[in-house]
Amino acid sequence: MADLVPPLRPLGEVTENLDAARRPVKASERKPGPYPYYGAQGVVDYVDRYLFDGEFVLVAEDGENLRSRKEPIAMMAWGKFWVNNHAHIIRGGKEADTRYLHYAINAADISGYVTGSTIPKLSQGNLNRLLIPCPQVAEQRAIASILSALDDKIELNRQMNETLEATARTIFKDWFVDFGPTRAKAEGRAHYLASDIWFLFPDRFDEEGKPHGWSRVELGSVTSDLRRGISPAYVELGGVRVLNQKCIRNRQVDPTFSRRHDPTKRAVDGRTLEVGDILVNSTGVGTLGRTAQLWEVDEPTVVDSHITVVRADGNRVSACYLGLNLTGRESEIEALGEGSTGQTELARTRLSLLPLLLPPARVQSEFEKTVQPLSDRIVANARERRALATTLTFLLPKLISGEVRVKDAEKIVGDAT
């Protein structure tokens, strides 16, 4: 086994560091443009100029993530872009493939290289001293190719879900925001929906400008549950999964942002989530009102006290309709928050007063039938994406360390994809 273990090399010996070329630009001085502006953990803006053009690795220089490692500390950056002084920028030399470096750094134990108690920092000097496995360049490229294939599939999966969600939102907007079918009927235009759906829409508007016969209600009147989560005593292992506010991402629920709660605590009783529940981030600045709908529950799960759970009363409103309605009104929900600039809170009593257009039950039912195949595909894609991410997490350290060889990893990836 010893002959499979690649030699360790200090990162500074096999890379070129371009930190000297970085330039931070204040938000007030940035001009919008097409080029990504990178910080420690990814793109923070888009600007009209660029500093770099090519293939590079960006490594976080500071921030809590250097200790928690909840997200990768290294990322690839391609093409033309700008970098501020919160991310180191490096590329491989003759003895190191740049894509491989990105994976090797993310697999490395950097705990002994990070300094600072309040704000963790990975200095350029310590980054250069970081020891990473360095097999032959051809082996590095093969490893990077395998891991990149998984990353590419995960990204493609994410893009597919964005397209599916956009399609569902387009239908929702046409039916319930622009009132396309009713408007077409009122103007005597030809129908563009199936006849059994088309006849459900009225042919005129009322004095409020909504389709005749549709009503407006308050959110609280069509929910069977509208409550904040628990304030649990977390445990390291076992227990009930608790989602935190970071789980609400891109209008979808990411269950990786969770911890465990002692199952003996009664606070969990009656609070587990159900399919169709809508989660609303109810504290903070900048992310208040961020909303996502839960379409899969693979184990007993609750949310912490930063999240409000909205559960549709199925006798009054479709969960699918309600979810797309709320996730399309995040700025309006955010405006309901109260408090100082340091900490804004969204009280559930204020959220319950949010006005809601309520179409007839048959219109909601037909809408749900129309978008259900899209929702099913989104759930399947999300499940597949998590499986691919698990495979990537498993393979990354083993390939880098030499514990798993390229030919064996290729079979594992083939099975996963």
SULUR-V817575 format. One record per run of one state. SS is the DSSP state (hx for helix, st for strand, lp for the rest). FROM is the first residue (numbers start at 1). LEN is the number of residues. Records with the same first field share a line. If there is no record, write none. Layout:
# SULUR-V817575
SS = FROM-LEN ; FROM-LEN
This chain:
# SULUR-V817575
lp = 1-1 ; 5-3 ; 18-1 ; 22-5 ; 30-2 ; 40-2 ; 48-4 ; 61-1 ; 63-2 ; 69-5 ; 84-3 ; 93-5 ; 108-7 ; 116-5 ; 122-2 ; 130-1 ; 134-3 ; 177-3 ; 187-8 ; 199-6 ; 206-5 ; 212-3 ; 229-1 ; 231-3 ; 236-4 ; 244-1 ; 250-2 ; 254-4 ; 262-4 ; 269-9 ; 282-1 ; 284-7 ; 294-7 ; 305-2 ; 313-6 ; 328-2 ; 335-3 ; 340-4 ; 346-2 ; 352-3 ; 359-2 ; 402-4 ; 417-1
hx = 2-3 ; 11-4 ; 19-3 ; 27-3 ; 65-4 ; 98-10 ; 124-6 ; 137-40 ; 180-7 ; 195-4 ; 219-4 ; 245-3 ; 266-3 ; 319-9 ; 330-5 ; 348-4 ; 361-41 ; 406-11
st = 8-3 ; 15-3 ; 32-8 ; 42-6 ; 52-9 ; 62-1 ; 74-10 ; 87-6 ; 115-1 ; 121-1 ; 131-3 ; 205-1 ; 211-1 ; 215-4 ; 223-6 ; 230-1 ; 234-2 ; 240-4 ; 248-2 ; 252-2 ; 258-4 ; 278-4 ; 283-1 ; 291-3 ; 301-4 ; 307-6 ; 338-2 ; 344-2 ; 355-4
